[in-house]
Amino acid sequence: MTRIFDDPAEFADDQLAGFLDLYADRVRGVHGGVVSHRGEQPQVAVVIGGGSGHYPAFCGTVGPGLATGAVVGNIFTSPSAAQAYSVGKAANQGRGVIFSFGNYAGDNINFGIAAERLRAEGIDTRIVVVTDDVASSDTEDERRGIAGDFTVFKAMGAAAAQGLGIDEVERLGNAANAATRTLGVAFSGCTMPGEDEPLFSVPEGHLGLGLGIHGEPGIRDVPMLPARELAELLVDEVLKNAPAGAPGRIGTILNGLGTTKYEELFLLWRHVAPRLRDAGLEIVDPEVGELVTSLDMGGCSLTLMWLDDELDPLWRADSYTPAYRKAGAPLAALRAPTADELAEAEAVVTAPEAGEAGRRLGGTVRAGLAAVEATIREHEHELGRIDAVAGDGDHGRGMVKGITAATARIAESGDDVGGGWLLQQAGQAWAERAGGTSGVLWGAALESLGRHLGDTADSYPAATVAAGAREFAATIQQLGGAEPGDKTLLDALLPFVDELERRVGDGEGLAAAWTSAAALATTKAQETAGLRPRIGRARPLAEKSVGTPDAGATSMALVVTAVGNVLTSEEEQK
């Protein structure tokens, strides 16, 4: 939903005023839109346009190497003929004007009228219409123009920047359009400024296949797909509509439509790219991000432009606009690492030789971490819920990432590796993958415990393990800077260590002592509900946190309880 506006009816003009102020060093406003400042040499004016609500299209792509001007209509509305005429005339540098836009009735009429007016004044004016949307029609010249607008604009802008004449720029624009295909999907509709309801909705658990960019719903709703299957759908449908005799190189755009996050697009690209390569295609300078949007629509589209020897250099050419910048020279100056450099960076440190007791400890460590992973996965959502009361809600997910990385790392080691080494490897993996404060603390503490225990001792009595637990806690306290009562994991961990040391000192066996100490940790974790956080992200919402136990203390209690169960099971087997 669009929330920042004054008068909703003036939204398009108001946002354009801000845009023009922001980029006054490179563009100027004229009636109906935006025109780029001129370069040293006159060139064919490529004037693009359509309704507002599609940024970066259209005004965001005005600048060297791309469009010369952009006509800006109201939201999802064709600009008037007067607006198109005004921008076209202002953009003209004496070498003619080419209007380019998506294939919509209002745009065709209004840009057509503007072209006739310019021609009547002696300005050579051409029109290149974009028709890339494969879902909108089986007949190519009846298709809508959606994100493929960008590939056509890019080709013509680069051709004009090279100083080509209007005949060549027009021809290359039409060639780019003939080589471009797009398919999009919507996850949610878009909402006009001042409105409470979207222009359309997608049924829960579904996506709209074949959306438009003016608030049009998809041609049909299909069940929501996981990323891999969505990538297959987009790639396969676009390739099915490839131009006849298409070459093996493609310019590619994975385009977000307004609210789909860049991280989601990156994840989707992870599946799109190999599928394109498996089809025998060479991907050239791919673009992943927002280039043609639809206000706050949730969704994405895949655009392919098949590149022949003429279109390839135009797609690769440099450009500099407010929203899109490409520069080849900086990349050309970089070099990939050599095979020797990669081998050196990725060299694996071998595990030290372990004694018999160290190897037995390794078995206990493996079993303990496996049990921890199972219990953390089981309680992931509850840990996230607790954390979300006064934090960011990511504790459960972070703990799962940490323990999963730890168990995966130690699975790479053989059975003859010692427990101290395994704990150090688990700690490193935990810190690498989990991130955040919790990841750092758990990683460093596991490494500290592993170093304390080592791999060469003749035995690992209960007192040694208890001392290791103290090292584990001391590392967390030193790095985190927390104290008992701050409402952190220490409020469960320190009582656990105190009780473990006390019971072991009284001669109790490790399994029994650990289990009793874990029960106390569980009680202490529950008691953190009455505390107010004094450090960390929850501190600003301290009062809101009262009544809910600390997520870190809760997960710590779960972990030591799971390890206690493993120790008890091993004791019983003996």
C-alpha positions in Angstrom: 0.0 0.0 0.0 1.2 3.5 -0.9 1.3 5.5 2.3 3.3 8.6 1.5 1.3 11.2 -0.4 -0.5 14.5 -0.1 -3.4 14.6 -2.5 -3.7 11.1 -4.1 -4.8 12.7 -7.3 -1.5 14.6 -7.6 0.7 11.7 -6.6 2.3 11.4 -10.1 3.2 15.1 -10.4 4.3 15.4 -6.8 6.7 12.4 -7.0 8.1 13.8 -10.3 8.9 17.1 -8.6 11.0 15.3 -6.0 12.7 13.3 -8.7 13.6 16.4 -10.7 15.1 18.1 -7.7 17.1 15.1 -6.8 18.6 14.6 -10.2 18.8 18.3 -11.4 22.4 17.8 -12.3 21.6 15.5 -15.2 17.9 16.0 -16.2 15.4 18.8 -16.5 11.7 18.8 -16.3 9.5 19.8 -19.2 5.7 19.7 -19.6 4.8 16.1 -19.4 8.0 14.6 -18.3 11.8 14.6 -18.2 14.6 15.3 -20.6 18.3 14.5 -20.2 20.9 17.3 -20.4 22.7 17.1 -23.8 26.1 15.7 -24.4 28.8 17.2 -26.7 27.4 15.5 -29.9 23.8 15.6 -31.0 22.1 12.2 -31.3 18.8 10.6 -32.1 16.4 11.3 -29.3 15.0 8.0 -27.8 11.9 9.1 -25.9 10.2 6.5 -23.7 7.1 6.6 -21.6 3.9 5.5 -20.2 2.0 5.8 -16.9 3.6 6.4 -13.5 3.9 3.7 -10.9 6.6 1.7 -12.8 9.8 3.2 -11.4 12.6 2.9 -12.5 10.6 2.9 -15.7 10.4 5.4 -17.2 12.1 8.5 -15.9 14.7 6.5 -13.9 16.2 5.3 -17.1 16.9 8.7 -18.7 20.5 9.5 -19.2 23.7 8.7 -21.3 23.5 5.4 -23.0 19.8 5.0 -22.5 16.7 7.2 -23.0 17.0 10.9 -24.0 13.6 11.7 -22.4 10.6 10.1 -20.7 7.0 11.1 -20.9 5.3 10.6 -17.5 1.6 10.0 -17.4 -0.7 9.6 -14.3 -0.5 6.3 -12.4 -1.1 3.4 -14.9 -2.5 5.9 -17.4 -1.2 6.8 -20.8 0.3 10.3 -21.0 -1.6 12.7 -23.2 -0.6 13.5 -26.8 0.3 17.0 -25.6 2.7 15.6 -23.0 4.3 13.2 -25.5 4.7 16.1 -28.0 6.2 18.4 -25.5 8.8 15.9 -24.3 9.6 14.8 -27.8 10.1 18.3 -29.0 12.3 19.2 -26.0 14.4 16.0 -26.5 15.0 16.5 -30.2 18.6 17.3 -31.0 18.2 17.8 -34.7 18.6 14.1 -35.6 15.0 13.0 -35.1 12.9 11.4 -32.4 11.9 7.8 -31.7 9.0 7.2 -29.3 9.0 3.8 -27.6 6.4 2.4 -25.2 4.5 -0.7 -24.3 1.7 -1.9 -26.5 -1.4 -0.4 -24.8 -4.2 1.3 -26.6 -3.9 4.7 -24.9 -0.2 4.8 -25.5 -0.5 3.9 -29.2 -3.1 6.6 -29.7 -1.5 9.4 -27.8 2.1 8.8 -28.9 0.8 8.4 -32.5 -0.9 11.8 -32.4 2.3 13.4 -30.9 4.4 11.8 -33.6 2.1 13.3 -36.3 2.4 16.8 -34.8 6.2 16.5 -34.6 6.4 15.3 -38.2 4.2 18.2 -39.3 6.8 20.5 -37.8 9.5 18.9 -39.8 10.9 16.6 -37.0 11.5 13.1 -38.3 9.6 10.9 -35.7 9.4 7.2 -35.5 7.6 4.7 -33.2 8.9 1.4 -31.8 6.3 -0.5 -29.8 7.3 -3.2 -27.3 5.4 -6.5 -27.4 7.2 -8.9 -25.1 4.5 -10.4 -22.9 4.1 -14.0 -24.1 1.1 -14.5 -21.8 -1.1 -11.8 -23.3 -1.5 -13.2 -26.8 -0.3 -15.9 -29.2 0.1 -13.2 -31.8 3.3 -11.3 -31.4 2.2 -7.9 -32.5 -0.9 -8.1 -30.2 1.2 -8.7 -27.0 1.6 -6.2 -24.2 4.8 -4.5 -23.3 6.0 -5.2 -19.8 9.6 -5.6 -18.5 10.9 -6.2 -22.0 10.5 -2.4 -22.4 13.9 -2.2 -20.8 15.8 -4.3 -23.2 14.3 -2.4 -26.2 15.0 1.0 -24.6 18.6 -0.2 -23.8 19.3 -1.3 -27.3 18.1 1.9 -28.9 19.7 4.1 -26.2 23.1 2.5 -26.8 22.7 2.7 -30.6 21.8 6.4 -30.4 24.8 7.1 -28.1 27.0 5.6 -30.7 25.9 8.3 -33.1 23.9 6.0 -35.4 21.2 7.6 -37.6 17.5 7.3 -37.0 16.9 4.6 -39.5 19.5 2.3 -37.8 18.3 3.1 -34.3 14.7 2.4 -35.3 15.7 -0.9 -37.0 17.7 -2.0 -34.0 14.9 -1.2 -31.6 12.5 -3.3 -33.7 15.1 -6.1 -33.8 15.4 -5.9 -30.0 11.7 -6.2 -29.6 11.5 -9.1 -31.9 14.2 -10.9 -29.9 12.6 -10.2 -26.5 10.1 -12.4 -24.5 8.8 -12.0 -21.0 6.5 -13.9 -18.5 5.5 -12.6 -15.1 3.7 -13.9 -12.0 1.9 -11.9 -9.2 1.8 -12.9 -5.6 -0.4 -10.0 -4.6 -2.1 -7.0 -6.2 -1.1 -3.3 -6.1 -2.9 -0.5 -4.4 -3.4 3.0 -5.7 -2.4 6.0 -3.5 -5.3 6.8 -1.3 -7.0 3.5 -1.7 -7.4 0.8 1.0 -7.9 -2.2 -1.3 -5.7 -3.5 -4.1 -6.8 -3.4 -7.7 -6.9 -7.2 -7.7 -6.1 -10.0 -5.2 -4.5 -13.4 -5.6 -6.2 -16.3 -3.8 -4.3 -17.4 -0.7 -1.7 -20.0 -1.5 -1.7 -19.1 -5.2 0.1 -16.9 -7.8 -1.3 -15.1 -10.8 0.3 -16.3 -13.9 0.8 -13.8 -16.8 0.3 -10.5 -15.0 0.3 -7.1 -16.5 2.0 -4.0 -15.0 -1.0 -1.8 -14.8 -2.8 -3.6 -12.0 -4.1 -6.3 -14.4 -4.4 -9.7 -12.7 -2.8 -12.8 -14.2 -4.5 -14.8 -16.9 -5.1 -17.6 -14.4 -4.3 -18.5 -10.8 -2.1 -21.5 -10.1 -1.0 -23.0 -6.7 2.0 -21.2 -5.2 5.3 -22.9 -6.2 8.6 -23.4 -4.4 11.4 -21.4 -5.9 12.9 -24.2 -7.9 9.5 -25.0 -9.6 8.7 -21.3 -10.1 12.1 -20.9 -11.9 11.2 -23.9 -14.1 7.8 -22.5 -15.0 9.3 -19.1 -15.9 12.2 -20.4 -17.9 10.3 -23.1 -19.7 7.4 -20.9 -20.8 9.7 -18.2 -22.0 11.9 -20.6 -23.9 8.8 -22.2 -25.4 8.1 -18.8 -27.1 11.7 -18.2 -28.3 12.0 -16.5 -31.6 12.7 -18.7 -34.6 16.3 -19.2 -35.3 17.3 -17.6 -32.0 21.0 -17.4 -31.2 22.6 -19.0 -28.2 23.3 -15.8 -26.2 20.7 -14.1 -24.0 20.4 -10.8 -22.1 18.4 -11.6 -19.0 16.3 -9.7 -16.6 14.8 -11.2 -13.4 12.5 -8.3 -12.5 10.8 -7.5 -9.2 7.4 -5.8 -9.4 7.5 -3.6 -6.3 7.5 -5.6 -3.0 9.4 -8.7 -3.9 12.6 -8.5 -2.0 16.0 -8.5 -3.8 17.0 -11.5 -1.6 14.0 -13.4 -2.9 15.0 -12.6 -6.5 18.6 -13.6 -5.8 17.3 -16.9 -4.5 15.1 -17.4 -7.5 18.0 -16.6 -9.8 20.0 -19.4 -8.2 17.5 -21.8 -9.9 16.9 -19.7 -13.1 20.5 -19.5 -14.1 21.4 -23.2 -14.2 18.2 -24.0 -16.0 19.0 -21.5 -18.7 22.6 -22.8 -19.0 21.2 -26.4 -19.2 19.2 -25.3 -22.2 22.5 -24.4 -23.9 22.3 -20.6 -23.5 25.1 -18.2 -22.6 23.9 -15.6 -20.1 25.3 -12.2 -20.9 25.3 -9.4 -18.2 22.2 -10.6 -16.3 20.1 -8.0 -14.4 18.3 -9.0 -11.2 16.3 -6.3 -9.4 13.6 -3.8 -10.0 13.5 -2.3 -13.5 9.8 -2.2 -14.4 7.5 -2.2 -11.4 3.9 -1.9 -10.6 3.6 0.2 -7.4 3.5 -2.3 -4.5 2.7 -5.4 -6.4 4.2 -8.6 -5.2 5.6 -10.6 -8.0 8.4 -11.0 -10.6 9.0 -11.5 -14.2 11.6 -13.2 -16.4 12.7 -11.4 -19.6 15.1 -12.9 -22.2 16.5 -11.0 -25.2 18.3 -13.3 -27.6 21.5 -11.5 -28.7 22.9 -11.6 -32.2 26.1 -9.9 -33.2 24.3 -6.5 -33.4 22.3 -6.6 -30.2 25.0 -8.1 -28.0 27.2 -5.0 -27.9 24.2 -2.8 -27.4 23.1 -4.8 -24.3 26.6 -4.7 -22.9 27.2 -1.0 -23.6 27.8 1.5 -20.8 25.0 3.7 -19.5 24.5 6.1 -16.7 21.0 7.0 -15.4 19.4 7.7 -12.0 18.3 4.1 -11.6 20.5 2.1 -13.9 24.3 2.3 -14.4 26.6 0.0 -16.3 30.3 0.5 -16.7 32.5 -2.0 -18.4 36.0 -0.6 -17.6 36.0 -1.2 -13.8 35.0 -4.9 -14.3 37.5 -5.3 -17.1 40.3 -4.3 -14.7 39.4 -7.2 -12.3 40.8 -10.7 -12.6 39.5 -13.9 -11.2 41.8 -15.8 -8.7 44.1 -18.4 -10.2 43.7 -22.1 -9.4 46.7 -21.9 -7.0 45.2 -19.0 -5.2 41.9 -20.8 -4.8 43.6 -23.9 -3.6 45.6 -22.0 -1.0 42.5 -20.1 0.3 40.5 -23.3 0.5 43.1 -25.5 2.0 41.6 -27.8 4.6 43.4 -28.0 8.0 43.7 -31.6 9.0 42.7 -32.8 12.4 45.4 -33.6 15.0 45.9 -37.2 16.0 43.6 -38.2 18.8 44.1 -40.7 21.6 41.6 -43.5 22.4 39.8 -41.4 25.0 39.7 -38.5 22.7 38.1 -40.6 20.0 35.5 -41.9 22.5 34.8 -38.3 23.4 34.3 -37.6 19.7 31.5 -40.1 19.6 29.8 -38.4 22.5 30.2 -35.0 20.9 28.6 -36.3 17.7 25.7 -37.8 19.6 25.3 -34.7 21.7 25.2 -32.3 18.8 22.8 -34.5 16.9 20.5 -34.4 19.9 20.8 -30.7 20.2 19.9 -30.3 16.5 16.8 -32.4 16.9 15.5 -30.5 20.0 16.3 -27.0 18.5 14.5 -27.9 15.3 11.5 -29.1 17.3 11.4 -25.8 19.3 12.4 -23.4 16.5 9.1 -21.7 16.1 8.5 -21.3 19.8 12.0 -19.8 20.3 11.2 -17.4 17.5 7.8 -16.5 19.0 9.5 -15.8 22.4 12.2 -13.7 20.8 9.6 -11.6 18.8 8.0 -10.3 21.9 10.7 -7.8 22.5 13.3 -8.7 19.8 13.5 -9.4 16.1 12.1 -12.9 16.2 15.1 -14.6 14.6 16.5 -16.6 17.6 14.9 -19.9 16.6 16.1 -19.6 13.0 19.6 -18.5 14.1 19.9 -21.5 16.4 18.8 -23.9 13.7 21.3 -22.4 11.2 24.1 -22.6 13.8 23.5 -26.2 15.0 22.8 -27.4 11.4 26.1 -25.9 10.3 27.9 -27.5 13.2 26.6 -31.0 12.6 27.3 -30.7 8.9 30.9 -29.7 9.5 31.7 -32.5 11.9 30.1 -35.0 9.6 33.0 -34.3 7.2 35.5 -35.7 9.7 36.3 -39.3 10.1 35.5 -41.5 13.1 39.1 -41.3 14.4 38.9 -37.6 15.2 38.9 -36.4 18.8 36.0 -34.7 20.6 38.0 -31.5 21.2 38.7 -31.0 17.5 35.1 -31.7 16.7 33.9 -29.1 19.1 36.3 -26.5 17.7 35.1 -27.3 14.1 31.5 -27.1 15.3 32.1 -23.7 16.9 33.7 -22.3 13.8 30.8 -23.5 11.6 28.2 -22.2 14.0 29.7 -18.7 14.0 30.1 -18.7 10.2 26.5 -19.7 9.5 24.4 -18.4 12.3 25.6 -14.8 12.4 24.4 -12.2 14.9 25.4 -12.0 18.6 24.1 -15.5 19.4 26.1 -17.1 16.6 29.3 -15.4 17.7 28.8 -16.4 21.4 27.9 -20.0 20.7 30.7 -20.4 18.2 33.4 -19.0 20.4 32.2 -20.9 23.5 32.2 -24.3 21.6 35.7 -23.5 20.4 36.8 -22.7 23.9 35.3 -25.9 25.3 37.0 -27.9 22.5 40.4 -26.4 23.3 40.0 -27.0 27.0 39.2 -30.7 26.5 41.7 -31.4 23.7 42.1 -34.8 22.1 45.1 -36.4 23.8 44.0 -36.9 27.4 44.1 -40.4 28.9 40.6 -39.9 30.2 37.9 -37.2 30.6 36.6 -37.3 34.2 33.6 -35.4 35.3 35.7 -32.7 36.9 37.5 -32.0 33.5 34.1 -31.7 31.7 32.7 -29.4 34.4 35.8 -27.2 34.1 35.2 -27.1 30.4 31.7 -26.0 31.0 33.0 -23.2 33.1 35.3 -22.2 30.2 32.3 -22.3 27.9 30.4 -19.9 30.2 33.3 -17.6 30.8 33.8 -17.1 27.1 30.2 -16.1 26.6 30.3 -13.8 29.6 33.5 -12.1 28.5 32.4 -11.6 24.8 28.8 -10.7 25.5 29.5 -8.4 28.5 26.3 -9.6 30.3 25.9 -10.3 33.9 23.4 -12.5 35.9 20.0 -10.8 36.0 20.4 -9.1 32.6 17.9 -11.5 31.1 20.2 -13.4 28.8 21.3 -17.0 28.3 23.7 -16.5 31.2 20.7 -16.6 33.6 20.3 -20.3 32.7 23.9 -21.2 31.9 25.7 -19.9 35.0 23.3 -21.7 37.5 23.8 -24.8 35.4 27.6 -24.6 35.6 27.5 -23.8 39.3 25.3 -26.8 40.0 27.3 -29.1 37.8 30.6 -28.2 39.5 29.0 -28.5 43.0 27.6 -32.0 42.3 30.7 -33.2 40.6 32.8 -31.9 43.5 30.5 -34.0 45.8 31.5 -37.1 43.8 28.3 -37.4 41.7 28.8 -39.0 38.3 28.8 -36.8 35.2 25.5 -38.0 33.7 23.5 -37.6 37.0 25.2 -34.3 37.8 24.6 -32.9 34.3 20.9 -34.0 34.3 20.2 -32.3 37.6 22.0 -29.2 36.6 20.0 -29.1 33.3 16.8 -29.3 35.3 17.9 -26.3 37.3 18.8 -24.4 34.1 15.3 -25.1 32.8 13.8 -23.6 36.0 16.1 -20.6 35.8 15.2 -20.0 32.2 11.5 -20.0 33.0 12.2 -17.5 35.8 13.7 -15.0 33.4 10.1 -14.1 32.5 10.1 -11.9 35.6 13.3 -10.0 34.5 13.7 -6.8 32.5 16.4 -7.0 29.9 19.3 -4.7 30.6 21.4 -5.2 27.4 20.8 -6.3 23.8 18.0 -5.6 21.4 15.3 -6.3 23.9 16.4 -3.5 26.2 14.5 -0.7 24.6 11.3 -2.8 25.0 12.1 -4.0 28.5 8.6 -3.6 29.9 7.1 -5.5 26.9 9.5 -8.3 27.7 8.2 -8.8 31.2 6.1 -12.0 31.4 8.0 -13.8 28.7 11.1 -15.9 29.3 14.3 -15.0 27.5 14.8 -16.9 24.2 18.5 -17.3 24.7 18.1 -18.7 28.2 15.3 -21.0 27.0 17.4 -22.4 24.1 20.4 -22.9 26.5 18.2 -25.0 28.8 17.0 -27.0 25.9 20.6 -27.6 24.7 22.0 -28.8 28.1 18.9 -31.0 28.6 19.4 -32.7 25.3 23.1 -33.3 26.1 22.2 -34.7 29.5 19.9 -37.2 27.8 22.8 -38.4 25.6 25.1 -38.7 28.6 22.5 -40.7 30.6 21.9 -43.0 27.6 25.6 -43.7 27.3 25.9 -44.3 31.0 23.1 -46.8 30.9 24.7 -48.6 27.9 27.9 -49.0 29.9 
